[in-house]
Amino acid sequence: MSADFFRRPPTRREFLTIGTGMFVALSMPLALRRRMPLVRRSFPVMGTLANIQVAHADTRVAENAIDAAIAELQWVDRTMTHLQPTSDIGRVNLGAGRDGVVVSAETALVIEAALHWSLVSNGTFDPALCSATDLWDVLNRHEPPPEPAVKRLASRGLWRKVDVTRRGKGAVVRFHDRDVRLDLGGIAKGYGIDRSISALRAKGIAHAIVTVGGDLYALGHAPDGAPWKVGIRDPHNLDRLAGELDVADRAVTTSGDYERFFTWHGTRYHHLIDPVTAAPRRTPVHSVTVTGDNCLNADAAGTAVFGMSTDEARRVARRVLVDAEIVRLT
């Protein structure tokens, strides 16, 4: 691993687990902790566990703000999941190959952002590969799918077969290949976090952390400028941390092969699909962490650059996130 901003792992005494997923929020700034309580809530959303932590002098204000933030995450989940036929993406996957399907302006925004990441990453991020993701179904399979079925989806550049046309307050989505199916799982969580942070700000919250699986945004910092401390879990031992970050008003996302996978004949098959092979990306890298100024783009960047060298990953990520930093764990 290499990055100046990635600090040494905390000692056991410092290790306070109040986070979920790939992250551990080690502590809120001392100056902030002395003058206001921390209100926490965890809940399932987007196929994972979310955690919201809000620091505010009035716990009623904090609870009300958390309600608003949760509502935003749940709205994005209902609207953009590919697992429900009534969602925007569910309807698109059922009908955009035949006719244009009308979606909300928000869904169109996320699809367009995903397609832009496909462009800047030269296709390493492909939101149109849902057919391959479903084929591998790593949470339920115990062996690889038939090789001909996988090869049929390899190196197709299916993202190029998605068309989004703005229409009034919404947009129309069309597919130009029968194998195109959208999965916004690599970007919608980040978008949902950005919306939840906006909801917290609108409720007067200046200090909070929102975590959804491998995506996180740290809002604010202490009056003396001290940042939040966020630990990144060790991919080889999830009870330990590989190191910590100091973050304030910043997104942190981690993509890894160690939470969603199955093992067959000694090989780990994880959920991060390589569009070139239509199979789980083969790389000695087990996780990549990206920091940036917003979670939507940091989320997509983490998927796009997974498996790249640090220099290449930074170069690709900074095509959109100009201040992105990268940490790889092997």
Backbone bond lengths (Angstrom), bond angles and torsions (degrees), N, CA, C in turn:
res aa  C-N    CA-C-N  psi(-1)  N-CA   C-N-CA  omega(-1)  CA-C   N-CA-C  phi
1 M - - - 1.451 - - 1.510 108.10 -
2 S 1.328 116.24 151.64 1.449 118.51 178.11 1.512 110.04 -158.03
3 A 1.318 116.40 125.94 1.460 123.93 170.98 1.510 106.91 177.00
4 D 1.321 116.07 132.17 1.457 120.10 -176.18 1.511 112.39 -62.22
5 F 1.354 116.48 -29.03 1.449 118.31 -175.58 1.524 112.73 -83.04
6 F 1.335 118.80 -7.24 1.461 122.51 -178.26 1.516 108.34 -92.42
7 R 1.322 117.71 106.36 1.454 122.28 -170.80 1.513 111.58 -88.23
8 R 1.320 115.53 171.93 1.460 121.27 -177.36 1.534 110.59 -63.46
9 P 1.363 117.04 155.06 1.454 119.34 178.20 1.528 110.80 -62.47
10 P 1.335 117.89 148.21 1.461 119.85 178.56 1.523 111.21 -73.32
11 T 1.305 115.88 159.33 1.460 119.88 173.75 1.517 108.98 -74.38
12 R 1.327 116.66 167.37 1.464 121.00 -179.55 1.526 110.48 -59.51
13 R 1.308 118.11 -36.11 1.454 121.38 179.94 1.519 111.39 -64.40
14 E 1.325 115.89 -34.05 1.465 120.44 -178.45 1.524 112.63 -80.27
15 F 1.323 117.08 -14.14 1.460 121.50 -169.39 1.525 109.91 -80.51
16 L 1.322 116.08 98.81 1.454 122.78 179.24 1.524 107.79 -115.22
17 T 1.324 117.19 109.65 1.455 120.84 -175.40 1.520 110.12 -87.74
18 I 1.329 115.54 107.43 1.458 119.90 173.66 1.522 110.20 -129.41
19 G 1.338 115.60 20.05 1.448 120.55 179.91 1.511 111.17 -121.38
20 T 1.332 116.18 -173.19 1.450 121.79 -178.14 1.513 109.63 -139.16
21 G 1.342 116.47 168.23 1.450 120.94 173.34 1.517 112.98 65.88
22 M 1.340 116.50 -134.73 1.452 122.02 -175.48 1.521 112.71 -82.67
23 F 1.329 116.96 -7.14 1.455 121.02 -175.96 1.521 111.34 -115.95
24 V 1.317 114.69 155.37 1.449 122.63 168.54 1.518 106.99 -131.51
25 A 1.333 117.04 120.04 1.457 120.20 174.59 1.523 106.99 -80.29
26 L 1.314 116.58 103.29 1.460 120.70 -172.00 1.518 112.35 -68.44
27 S 1.311 116.66 -44.46 1.464 118.16 -178.60 1.515 110.18 -166.72
28 M 1.345 114.68 153.89 1.444 119.91 168.80 1.518 107.54 -87.88
29 P 1.322 118.85 157.40 1.456 120.77 -177.96 1.528 111.87 -55.82
30 L 1.317 116.08 140.64 1.464 121.49 -176.06 1.519 111.88 -57.50
31 A 1.324 116.80 -44.36 1.466 119.51 -178.49 1.519 111.54 -62.36
32 L 1.344 116.69 -33.93 1.454 121.16 178.70 1.521 110.58 -74.29
33 R 1.329 116.53 -39.57 1.457 122.11 -178.08 1.522 111.78 -63.35
34 R 1.317 117.32 -30.61 1.457 121.09 -177.18 1.521 113.39 -72.76
35 R 1.354 116.57 -21.03 1.459 116.68 -172.48 1.524 114.42 -118.61
36 M 1.334 118.71 -4.00 1.463 118.98 176.97 1.518 111.53 -155.74
37 P 1.344 116.80 148.51 1.469 120.32 -179.91 1.524 111.75 -75.99
38 L 1.322 115.03 164.22 1.458 122.24 176.89 1.524 108.16 -110.86
39 V 1.326 116.90 120.20 1.457 122.55 179.16 1.523 108.04 -101.26
40 R 1.342 117.43 129.11 1.460 121.80 -174.77 1.508 110.80 -124.42
41 R 1.343 115.01 148.19 1.456 119.73 173.51 1.519 108.95 -151.02
42 S 1.334 116.86 135.70 1.460 122.79 175.96 1.523 108.85 -117.54
43 F 1.345 116.35 147.44 1.463 120.41 -177.42 1.523 108.74 -163.87
44 P 1.338 117.92 153.74 1.469 120.71 178.60 1.521 110.78 -81.46
45 V 1.319 115.83 138.12 1.459 121.72 175.12 1.521 108.20 -164.80
46 M 1.306 117.67 148.48 1.467 123.54 176.13 1.528 112.47 54.89
47 G 1.332 115.90 35.84 1.451 120.42 177.15 1.507 115.23 72.40
48 T 1.324 117.53 15.44 1.456 120.77 179.62 1.525 108.59 -148.93
49 L 1.319 116.38 -171.29 1.462 121.10 179.39 1.523 109.26 -106.77
50 A 1.323 115.00 127.61 1.462 121.17 177.37 1.519 109.91 -101.17
51 N 1.319 115.22 153.63 1.461 121.22 179.25 1.520 108.06 -140.35
52 I 1.335 116.60 125.84 1.457 121.96 177.20 1.522 108.54 -118.81
53 Q 1.322 116.22 129.49 1.462 122.77 179.32 1.524 107.88 -127.02
54 V 1.319 115.90 121.28 1.460 121.92 -175.56 1.523 109.42 -123.46
55 A 1.332 116.04 129.58 1.465 121.67 175.01 1.526 108.37 -102.56
56 H 1.341 115.88 120.19 1.469 120.48 179.56 1.523 108.41 -158.98
57 A 1.325 115.87 145.66 1.464 120.61 -178.01 1.522 112.06 -64.79
58 D 1.331 118.11 -30.14 1.454 123.11 -178.63 1.526 108.63 -107.10
59 T 1.320 117.27 110.02 1.466 120.20 -176.17 1.527 111.83 -65.47
60 R 1.342 117.89 -27.62 1.465 119.92 177.65 1.526 110.72 -66.54
61 V 1.322 116.45 -39.80 1.459 120.53 175.71 1.526 110.07 -63.31
62 A 1.332 116.16 -42.51 1.461 120.50 179.92 1.525 111.59 -62.29
63 E 1.336 116.99 -44.94 1.460 120.72 -179.23 1.530 110.89 -64.21
64 N 1.322 117.10 -41.41 1.458 121.07 178.50 1.525 111.03 -63.56
65 A 1.328 116.23 -40.05 1.464 120.35 178.73 1.525 110.78 -66.82
66 I 1.318 117.17 -39.39 1.467 120.62 177.88 1.522 110.21 -62.97
67 D 1.339 117.49 -40.33 1.470 120.39 175.95 1.530 110.69 -55.83
68 A 1.334 115.93 -44.70 1.467 120.53 -178.94 1.523 110.95 -66.01
69 A 1.322 117.02 -39.94 1.460 120.67 179.75 1.526 111.33 -66.35
70 I 1.324 116.43 -41.36 1.463 120.56 177.73 1.523 110.53 -62.28
71 A 1.328 116.97 -41.40 1.464 120.97 179.56 1.527 111.19 -58.73
72 E 1.328 117.02 -38.86 1.461 120.21 178.59 1.523 111.39 -65.16
73 L 1.319 116.81 -45.12 1.462 120.52 179.66 1.525 110.91 -63.64
74 Q 1.322 116.81 -41.34 1.461 119.89 179.66 1.525 111.43 -67.13
75 W 1.335 116.91 -35.13 1.467 119.53 178.31 1.521 110.70 -65.11
76 V 1.319 116.68 -45.04 1.470 119.92 178.19 1.524 109.90 -62.00
77 D 1.316 117.52 -41.51 1.460 121.53 179.27 1.525 110.28 -60.18
78 R 1.334 117.47 -49.99 1.473 121.19 -179.02 1.524 111.83 -62.92
79 T 1.315 116.23 -36.16 1.464 121.05 -172.48 1.517 113.02 -83.17
80 M 1.338 117.63 -33.45 1.466 120.22 -169.19 1.522 115.00 -116.96
81 T 1.330 118.81 2.19 1.458 119.42 175.44 1.525 110.36 -67.55
82 H 1.323 116.09 145.22 1.463 119.62 174.91 1.522 111.02 -93.12
83 L 1.316 116.64 -0.33 1.466 121.33 -174.38 1.521 113.24 -89.38
84 Q 1.337 117.47 -10.38 1.457 121.32 179.64 1.531 110.13 -117.61
85 P 1.311 118.15 127.33 1.472 120.30 -176.42 1.529 113.83 -67.44
86 T 1.332 117.02 -16.23 1.466 119.78 -178.45 1.526 113.20 -92.40
87 S 1.326 119.22 -8.89 1.465 121.51 177.28 1.525 110.01 -72.43
88 D 1.323 116.23 167.75 1.471 119.12 175.81 1.522 110.70 -56.13
89 I 1.322 116.79 -48.06 1.468 120.14 -177.27 1.517 110.99 -71.18
90 G 1.329 117.29 -36.25 1.463 120.01 175.73 1.514 111.58 -60.52
91 R 1.342 116.96 -43.45 1.467 120.62 179.44 1.528 111.00 -67.59
92 V 1.334 115.96 -38.81 1.466 120.13 178.25 1.528 110.31 -62.18
93 N 1.316 117.15 -45.29 1.463 120.15 -178.23 1.525 112.25 -65.78
94 L 1.321 116.29 -27.12 1.460 119.58 178.71 1.520 112.79 -82.49
95 G 1.355 117.47 -30.71 1.450 117.84 -169.38 1.510 118.67 -127.27
96 A 1.349 118.08 -12.76 1.465 118.98 -173.64 1.518 113.20 -71.82
97 G 1.324 117.40 -15.37 1.450 119.54 176.37 1.517 112.57 -77.56
98 R 1.356 116.10 -17.75 1.472 120.86 179.19 1.527 110.90 -104.27
99 D 1.333 115.51 -49.78 1.464 121.55 -176.88 1.526 108.59 -135.94
100 G 1.312 115.64 166.64 1.450 119.18 173.88 1.523 110.32 -70.54
101 V 1.332 116.76 138.72 1.462 122.22 179.64 1.522 108.91 -114.34
102 V 1.324 116.53 128.62 1.467 121.55 -179.04 1.522 109.78 -80.77
103 V 1.334 116.16 131.50 1.462 121.70 177.53 1.529 108.97 -128.05
104 S 1.323 115.72 168.35 1.459 120.35 179.27 1.523 110.78 -69.98
105 A 1.320 115.65 160.84 1.460 120.58 177.71 1.521 110.86 -61.47
106 E 1.343 116.87 -34.61 1.463 120.63 -179.65 1.527 111.49 -67.26
107 T 1.336 116.33 -42.18 1.465 119.35 177.43 1.517 110.58 -64.87
108 A 1.334 116.18 -40.99 1.459 119.82 177.96 1.523 111.00 -60.42
109 L 1.331 116.70 -40.96 1.461 120.79 178.80 1.522 111.18 -58.77
110 V 1.331 116.76 -44.85 1.468 120.07 -177.97 1.520 110.80 -70.18
111 I 1.335 117.57 -39.45 1.472 119.71 176.79 1.527 109.76 -61.70
112 E 1.320 116.85 -45.54 1.467 120.31 -179.74 1.528 111.08 -62.63
113 A 1.329 117.18 -40.09 1.468 119.89 177.14 1.522 110.76 -63.92
114 A 1.330 116.87 -40.36 1.463 120.74 178.23 1.526 111.11 -63.13
115 L 1.320 116.83 -43.48 1.472 120.37 179.45 1.520 111.52 -66.75
116 H 1.335 116.82 -32.42 1.462 119.80 175.98 1.528 110.28 -65.50
117 W 1.342 116.45 -39.87 1.463 118.92 176.37 1.526 111.27 -65.43
118 S 1.325 116.86 -34.00 1.469 119.27 174.90 1.520 110.35 -60.45
119 L 1.323 115.66 -41.09 1.462 120.67 -179.24 1.528 111.26 -66.56
120 V 1.330 117.48 -51.59 1.468 119.99 -173.97 1.522 112.01 -72.11
121 S 1.334 117.37 -21.61 1.469 119.97 179.17 1.516 112.22 -96.50
122 N 1.333 116.78 5.95 1.466 121.74 -177.83 1.523 111.06 57.13
123 G 1.335 115.38 37.92 1.452 120.93 172.86 1.508 116.34 87.80
124 T 1.348 119.36 1.95 1.466 118.32 177.36 1.525 111.70 -69.22
125 F 1.327 116.18 -20.88 1.462 121.95 170.68 1.519 106.84 -107.82
126 D 1.344 117.05 116.94 1.455 120.02 -178.15 1.520 110.06 -135.05
127 P 1.345 117.65 100.39 1.464 120.32 -178.70 1.524 113.48 -72.88
128 A 1.338 117.72 -6.19 1.459 121.70 -178.02 1.522 112.92 -92.39
129 L 1.333 117.35 7.11 1.471 121.74 -175.72 1.525 112.80 -96.06
130 C 1.310 117.52 28.49 1.459 119.55 -179.59 1.526 112.26 -58.86
131 S 1.335 117.25 -30.51 1.468 119.97 179.01 1.525 110.99 -61.59
132 A 1.345 116.76 -38.37 1.463 120.01 178.11 1.529 110.91 -71.99
133 T 1.338 116.74 -40.87 1.461 120.40 178.10 1.517 110.64 -59.55
134 D 1.334 116.72 -45.14 1.465 120.39 178.93 1.520 111.27 -67.18
135 L 1.331 116.78 -34.80 1.463 120.31 179.49 1.525 110.75 -62.37
136 W 1.331 116.83 -41.74 1.459 120.46 -179.08 1.529 111.69 -78.52
137 D 1.312 118.45 -38.80 1.470 122.93 172.83 1.531 111.66 39.67
138 V 1.340 115.99 60.45 1.460 120.84 -166.43 1.527 114.17 -65.73
139 L 1.315 118.57 -17.59 1.459 119.94 179.28 1.526 112.34 -80.80
140 N 1.342 116.42 -14.60 1.471 119.73 -177.02 1.522 113.95 -122.83
141 R 1.337 117.75 -20.14 1.461 120.07 -179.94 1.524 111.08 -81.19
142 H 1.332 115.08 156.91 1.464 121.19 175.71 1.531 111.81 -123.30
143 E 1.333 116.23 -2.76 1.453 121.45 175.36 1.523 108.11 -153.83
144 P 1.338 117.59 159.35 1.470 120.06 -177.83 1.524 111.84 -62.10
145 P 1.338 116.70 151.80 1.464 120.07 176.38 1.528 110.58 -71.29
146 P 1.316 118.27 170.41 1.477 120.78 -179.69 1.529 111.15 -57.59
147 E 1.326 115.65 135.95 1.466 120.86 -175.60 1.525 113.25 -59.76
148 P 1.342 120.76 -41.02 1.472 119.29 179.09 1.532 112.48 -60.20
149 A 1.321 117.77 -36.54 1.460 120.67 179.82 1.517 110.89 -66.09
150 V 1.338 116.65 -36.17 1.457 121.12 178.65 1.528 110.32 -70.71
151 K 1.331 116.72 -48.56 1.467 120.94 -177.25 1.529 112.41 -60.30
152 R 1.316 116.97 -30.69 1.466 120.17 -179.31 1.529 112.04 -63.61
153 L 1.341 117.11 -24.14 1.462 121.25 -178.31 1.526 112.75 -100.42
154 A 1.331 117.71 -4.45 1.463 121.14 -174.61 1.525 111.95 -75.16
155 S 1.333 115.60 142.74 1.469 123.71 173.70 1.529 113.04 52.13
156 R 1.307 116.37 40.31 1.460 120.36 -177.65 1.535 113.24 -93.28
157 G 1.338 116.98 -19.86 1.461 118.98 -176.74 1.515 111.84 56.20
158 L 1.337 116.48 45.02 1.459 120.35 -172.52 1.527 113.55 -64.54
159 W 1.324 117.12 -21.53 1.465 119.07 178.16 1.524 112.07 -60.72
160 R 1.340 116.20 -26.37 1.465 120.22 178.90 1.537 111.89 -71.67
161 K 1.316 116.93 -10.86 1.463 121.61 -177.47 1.523 112.14 -99.55
162 V 1.336 116.98 15.05 1.467 122.28 178.56 1.517 108.65 -109.58
163 D 1.310 116.47 129.85 1.463 122.11 -179.25 1.520 109.40 -122.60
164 V 1.338 116.21 129.58 1.459 122.28 177.29 1.524 108.26 -119.92
165 T 1.310 115.74 121.28 1.465 121.52 179.99 1.523 109.02 -118.58
166 R 1.304 116.58 120.30 1.466 120.47 179.30 1.520 110.27 -68.20
167 R 1.355 114.25 139.03 1.471 119.81 179.19 1.531 107.83 -145.90
168 G 1.319 116.56 107.65 1.461 120.29 179.64 1.517 111.34 58.64
169 K 1.345 115.89 -126.61 1.460 120.92 -179.66 1.526 112.64 -87.38
170 G 1.311 116.55 -0.97 1.455 120.00 180.00 1.512 111.44 -128.53
171 A 1.317 115.80 -149.06 1.465 121.32 -179.72 1.516 108.78 -159.89
172 V 1.326 115.44 162.54 1.455 121.99 176.84 1.525 108.47 -115.74
173 V 1.320 115.67 131.04 1.467 121.36 179.92 1.528 108.69 -110.54
174 R 1.326 115.32 133.49 1.467 121.01 176.74 1.523 109.36 -130.94
175 F 1.332 115.57 145.36 1.462 122.24 173.72 1.526 108.47 -107.63
176 H 1.336 115.42 144.70 1.463 120.29 179.16 1.525 111.58 -120.10
177 D 1.328 115.62 26.20 1.465 121.38 174.54 1.529 106.55 -154.57
178 R 1.313 116.78 135.78 1.461 119.85 -174.42 1.525 112.62 -67.33
179 D 1.337 117.89 -18.67 1.466 120.30 -179.29 1.530 113.86 -90.08
180 V 1.324 116.89 -1.82 1.460 119.82 179.68 1.526 110.04 -74.34
181 R 1.321 115.25 128.43 1.465 123.05 168.76 1.517 106.59 -145.29
182 L 1.324 116.83 134.33 1.459 120.83 -175.18 1.517 112.10 -88.59
183 D 1.326 114.73 141.97 1.463 123.52 171.04 1.528 105.90 -138.18
184 L 1.322 117.24 111.60 1.469 121.78 -179.02 1.526 112.29 -93.97
185 G 1.338 116.21 19.98 1.459 119.89 -178.26 1.516 114.15 -61.12
186 G 1.329 117.99 -21.57 1.456 121.08 -179.96 1.510 114.46 -89.15
187 I 1.348 117.36 4.98 1.463 119.39 -177.21 1.530 113.36 -147.47
188 A 1.343 117.30 -26.82 1.468 119.75 -174.41 1.521 112.90 -69.50
189 K 1.331 118.14 -32.48 1.475 118.89 177.03 1.522 110.18 -61.66
190 G 1.323 115.92 -42.24 1.459 119.27 177.86 1.512 111.86 -62.06
191 Y 1.331 116.34 -41.57 1.469 120.52 177.81 1.524 110.18 -63.00
192 G 1.329 116.37 -42.83 1.461 119.95 178.96 1.521 112.19 -61.44
193 I 1.327 116.63 -39.91 1.469 120.09 177.87 1.522 110.37 -64.69
194 D 1.329 117.17 -43.05 1.468 119.43 177.80 1.529 111.06 -58.56
195 R 1.331 117.13 -41.37 1.463 120.46 178.08 1.532 111.08 -66.67
196 S 1.320 116.91 -38.70 1.473 119.49 179.83 1.526 111.02 -67.22
197 I 1.328 116.96 -36.41 1.466 120.42 176.78 1.526 110.31 -65.57
198 S 1.330 117.03 -40.20 1.464 120.33 176.66 1.523 110.67 -61.79
199 A 1.345 116.62 -38.87 1.464 120.60 178.38 1.526 110.89 -65.32
200 L 1.328 117.30 -40.45 1.466 120.57 177.59 1.523 110.70 -62.88
201 R 1.320 116.40 -45.31 1.463 120.07 178.93 1.530 110.90 -59.98
202 A 1.340 116.32 -41.62 1.463 120.47 -178.95 1.526 111.71 -63.96
203 K 1.326 116.81 -24.66 1.463 121.54 178.15 1.528 112.08 -91.63
204 G 1.319 117.30 8.18 1.450 120.57 176.51 1.514 115.66 87.84
205 I 1.339 116.91 14.65 1.469 120.62 -179.78 1.531 109.53 -87.89
206 A 1.317 115.42 131.10 1.463 120.74 -178.99 1.523 112.67 -113.57
207 H 1.354 117.29 -12.13 1.466 120.85 -175.70 1.526 108.81 -138.72
208 A 1.341 116.80 115.98 1.459 120.60 -178.18 1.514 110.33 -165.44
209 I 1.334 115.71 162.18 1.462 122.55 169.27 1.522 107.45 -130.57
210 V 1.333 116.48 130.13 1.459 122.61 173.90 1.524 107.73 -116.53
211 T 1.330 116.29 123.97 1.462 122.03 -179.88 1.517 109.27 -124.18
212 V 1.326 117.13 130.63 1.466 122.55 173.41 1.519 106.89 -132.18
213 G 1.328 116.19 104.42 1.459 120.12 -177.58 1.514 111.24 58.89
214 G 1.340 116.58 -117.54 1.458 121.03 -178.57 1.510 114.77 -94.34
215 D 1.339 117.52 14.22 1.462 121.28 -178.51 1.533 110.22 -119.81
216 L 1.323 115.13 143.18 1.468 119.77 -175.26 1.514 109.74 -150.61
217 Y 1.340 115.85 146.18 1.463 120.93 168.53 1.520 108.20 -131.34
218 A 1.339 115.66 129.20 1.459 122.25 177.55 1.523 107.77 -101.78
219 L 1.316 116.15 113.78 1.463 122.19 -177.43 1.523 110.01 -95.73
220 G 1.319 115.59 125.00 1.455 120.72 172.86 1.519 114.12 75.10
221 H 1.317 115.32 -171.90 1.452 123.83 178.36 1.516 107.45 -164.29
222 A 1.303 117.07 179.68 1.452 121.45 -178.22 1.529 110.81 -73.11
223 P 1.347 116.85 160.67 1.463 119.46 178.06 1.520 113.90 -57.09
224 D 1.332 116.65 -28.07 1.465 119.03 179.36 1.530 111.87 -85.74
225 G 1.343 116.45 4.31 1.461 120.27 177.11 1.513 115.01 90.24
226 A 1.333 117.91 -0.57 1.463 119.94 179.77 1.523 110.46 -66.52
227 P 1.333 117.86 138.99 1.470 120.96 -177.66 1.524 112.33 -89.17
228 W 1.325 115.55 169.65 1.453 121.58 166.15 1.530 108.42 -70.44
229 K 1.304 115.94 152.51 1.465 120.96 174.91 1.522 108.22 -110.15
230 V 1.317 115.75 126.47 1.456 121.89 -177.77 1.520 108.81 -124.90
231 G 1.330 116.68 126.27 1.455 120.97 178.22 1.519 111.49 -95.90
232 I 1.339 116.65 144.10 1.466 122.88 175.56 1.526 107.57 -103.27
233 R 1.319 116.23 124.71 1.463 119.72 -177.97 1.535 111.73 -65.13
234 D 1.323 114.59 146.66 1.453 121.70 176.05 1.532 108.58 -74.24
235 P 1.338 119.31 121.19 1.470 120.32 -177.89 1.516 113.29 -64.38
236 H 1.332 118.13 -16.82 1.461 121.24 179.52 1.525 112.18 -92.71
237 N 1.329 117.13 -15.33 1.466 121.71 -179.94 1.523 107.28 -156.42
238 L 1.332 116.68 99.56 1.460 120.84 -173.26 1.525 112.96 -70.14
239 D 1.330 117.17 -8.11 1.463 119.88 175.21 1.523 111.71 -86.09
240 R 1.319 116.28 -2.58 1.459 120.60 179.35 1.519 109.88 -122.46
241 L 1.327 115.45 166.75 1.452 121.39 177.65 1.518 110.61 -112.51
242 A 1.328 115.59 142.28 1.461 120.40 176.49 1.521 111.47 -82.83
243 G 1.319 117.14 -22.24 1.457 121.04 -178.70 1.516 109.40 169.13
244 E 1.311 116.51 -176.12 1.452 120.30 -177.85 1.522 111.46 -138.05
245 L 1.319 114.80 157.08 1.456 122.89 177.77 1.519 109.21 -120.05
246 D 1.323 116.63 146.58 1.452 122.42 168.80 1.519 106.91 -100.36
247 V 1.342 118.02 119.08 1.454 120.43 -174.24 1.524 111.48 -134.60
248 A 1.305 115.70 144.35 1.466 122.85 175.73 1.519 108.22 -148.85
249 D 1.335 116.33 127.96 1.462 122.00 -177.25 1.526 110.71 49.06
250 R 1.326 114.96 54.78 1.464 119.64 -173.65 1.530 110.66 -152.86
251 A 1.330 115.14 146.43 1.454 122.25 175.68 1.517 109.92 -91.56
252 V 1.327 115.51 144.77 1.463 122.70 174.77 1.524 106.94 -135.12
253 T 1.309 117.94 124.96 1.461 120.77 177.99 1.518 109.76 -129.34
254 T 1.330 115.80 144.65 1.462 121.28 177.96 1.514 110.06 -129.15
255 S 1.325 116.43 128.66 1.460 122.77 171.58 1.519 107.95 -109.67
256 G 1.325 116.73 132.28 1.455 119.63 -178.19 1.514 112.63 -147.47
257 D 1.330 115.70 165.21 1.465 121.41 -177.11 1.520 112.40 -101.91
258 Y 1.334 118.11 13.91 1.460 121.08 -167.66 1.524 114.60 -114.04
259 E 1.319 118.23 8.58 1.465 119.65 176.58 1.525 112.60 -115.31
260 R 1.325 117.86 -35.19 1.457 121.95 179.76 1.521 108.69 -123.35
261 F 1.324 116.99 102.55 1.468 120.57 -176.03 1.518 109.78 -167.09
262 F 1.336 115.51 167.04 1.456 122.09 164.49 1.521 107.43 -134.12
263 T 1.312 117.22 159.37 1.463 122.12 -179.49 1.518 109.23 -115.96
264 W 1.321 115.64 131.91 1.466 121.25 -179.69 1.521 108.13 -138.49
265 H 1.345 115.97 123.89 1.462 122.49 -178.14 1.530 111.25 51.02
266 G 1.325 117.03 41.36 1.455 122.14 175.44 1.519 115.61 80.93
267 T 1.336 118.54 1.16 1.459 121.95 -179.67 1.518 109.73 -109.00
268 R 1.316 116.20 135.04 1.464 121.42 178.09 1.530 109.17 -88.70
269 Y 1.326 115.82 126.48 1.453 122.46 176.38 1.535 107.59 -112.11
270 H 1.326 116.07 110.69 1.458 121.23 -173.26 1.520 111.04 -106.83
271 H 1.327 116.44 -175.93 1.469 121.35 -170.37 1.529 114.18 -89.46
272 L 1.334 118.42 -4.68 1.466 120.72 -177.57 1.530 109.14 -89.26
273 I 1.319 115.13 100.00 1.464 121.50 -171.46 1.526 110.78 -84.65
274 D 1.331 115.91 133.91 1.467 122.80 175.66 1.527 108.20 -87.99
275 P 1.332 118.84 116.84 1.466 120.10 -179.23 1.534 113.91 -59.69
276 V 1.324 117.23 -24.29 1.471 119.68 179.93 1.521 110.96 -68.65
277 T 1.320 117.66 -39.12 1.466 121.84 -177.04 1.523 113.00 -106.08
278 A 1.330 117.41 -13.82 1.477 123.13 -172.81 1.524 110.87 58.44
279 A 1.325 115.95 28.24 1.457 123.01 179.14 1.529 108.41 -134.77
280 P 1.323 117.95 165.61 1.461 119.77 177.35 1.526 111.60 -53.37
281 R 1.318 116.39 134.43 1.462 122.13 -175.71 1.520 110.38 -62.65
282 R 1.337 116.75 128.38 1.455 122.52 179.72 1.519 108.87 -92.43
283 T 1.318 117.37 116.77 1.460 122.74 -176.39 1.518 109.30 -161.92
284 P 1.345 117.52 148.72 1.470 119.36 175.00 1.524 112.71 -73.45
285 V 1.322 116.78 -9.10 1.464 121.02 179.96 1.520 109.37 -78.01
286 H 1.329 116.73 132.24 1.463 121.17 178.73 1.521 112.83 -101.04
287 S 1.321 117.53 -23.27 1.465 118.91 175.37 1.516 109.80 -157.04
288 V 1.329 114.63 153.20 1.451 120.88 173.24 1.519 107.61 -134.04
289 T 1.328 116.07 133.45 1.452 122.38 179.09 1.519 108.85 -113.70
290 V 1.335 115.39 132.92 1.461 122.36 -179.05 1.524 108.31 -122.29
291 T 1.319 116.78 135.80 1.456 120.57 172.07 1.521 109.14 -114.81
292 G 1.334 115.93 148.64 1.457 120.66 179.91 1.506 110.74 -167.59
293 D 1.326 116.42 -176.82 1.460 119.21 -174.37 1.517 113.47 -87.52
294 N 1.341 118.28 -9.36 1.467 119.68 174.67 1.518 109.07 -147.07
295 C 1.329 115.33 154.65 1.456 119.94 -171.34 1.523 112.69 -82.35
296 L 1.328 118.48 -30.68 1.453 120.54 179.80 1.525 110.28 -56.03
297 N 1.330 116.42 -51.52 1.462 119.77 -177.57 1.520 112.68 -75.42
298 A 1.321 117.59 -34.56 1.467 119.23 177.06 1.520 111.04 -65.13
299 D 1.333 116.74 -37.48 1.461 121.72 177.40 1.524 110.59 -60.38
300 A 1.331 116.61 -51.46 1.469 120.59 179.41 1.525 111.57 -62.87
301 A 1.326 116.41 -38.83 1.465 120.12 -179.34 1.521 111.26 -61.44
302 G 1.340 116.70 -40.59 1.464 119.92 -179.12 1.514 112.53 -58.87
303 T 1.332 116.35 -40.14 1.462 120.37 177.25 1.527 111.33 -72.86
304 A 1.318 115.99 -42.24 1.468 120.55 -175.86 1.523 112.33 -63.00
305 V 1.331 118.09 -39.10 1.467 120.60 -172.09 1.522 113.05 -99.60
306 F 1.332 118.05 1.82 1.467 120.32 -179.23 1.529 110.34 -58.07
307 G 1.320 116.32 125.09 1.459 121.68 -179.68 1.512 114.67 94.76
308 M 1.339 118.17 -12.83 1.467 120.75 177.77 1.526 110.52 -77.49
309 S 1.349 116.29 161.05 1.458 120.36 171.16 1.525 108.44 -65.07
310 T 1.334 116.71 161.15 1.459 120.38 -178.85 1.523 111.44 -58.89
311 D 1.328 117.07 -44.55 1.467 120.55 -178.60 1.528 111.23 -64.37
312 E 1.337 116.42 -44.99 1.458 119.44 -179.97 1.521 110.64 -66.09
313 A 1.334 116.73 -41.92 1.461 120.61 179.23 1.521 111.10 -61.26
314 R 1.326 116.57 -43.34 1.469 119.81 179.13 1.528 110.49 -64.35
315 R 1.321 116.68 -40.00 1.462 120.63 -179.17 1.536 110.56 -63.75
316 V 1.318 117.19 -44.21 1.469 120.63 -179.98 1.518 110.85 -68.24
317 A 1.331 116.80 -46.53 1.467 120.38 -177.91 1.522 111.69 -60.64
318 R 1.334 116.37 -37.18 1.470 119.87 -176.22 1.521 113.31 -78.43
319 R 1.310 117.45 -1.65 1.462 119.05 171.21 1.528 110.94 -68.69
320 V 1.334 116.19 -21.10 1.459 121.32 177.01 1.527 110.76 -121.39
321 L 1.321 116.47 -48.39 1.469 122.39 178.84 1.523 107.95 -95.13
322 V 1.309 117.53 95.89 1.457 120.62 -170.21 1.526 112.82 -64.50
323 D 1.342 117.35 -23.42 1.468 120.36 -178.29 1.526 111.93 -109.90
324 A 1.327 117.93 19.77 1.469 121.67 -176.07 1.521 111.30 -62.07
325 E 1.336 115.32 142.65 1.456 122.72 169.81 1.526 108.27 -123.36
326 I 1.336 115.86 153.89 1.455 121.99 -172.36 1.523 110.40 -129.26
327 V 1.337 115.97 137.39 1.473 121.95 169.09 1.528 108.23 -128.56
328 R 1.342 116.85 125.39 1.460 122.06 176.08 1.518 109.38 -108.43
329 L 1.337 116.64 138.53 1.456 121.44 175.23 1.523 108.32 -119.91
330 T 1.323 117.11 125.85 1.448 121.77 -178.21 1.521 110.81 -105.97
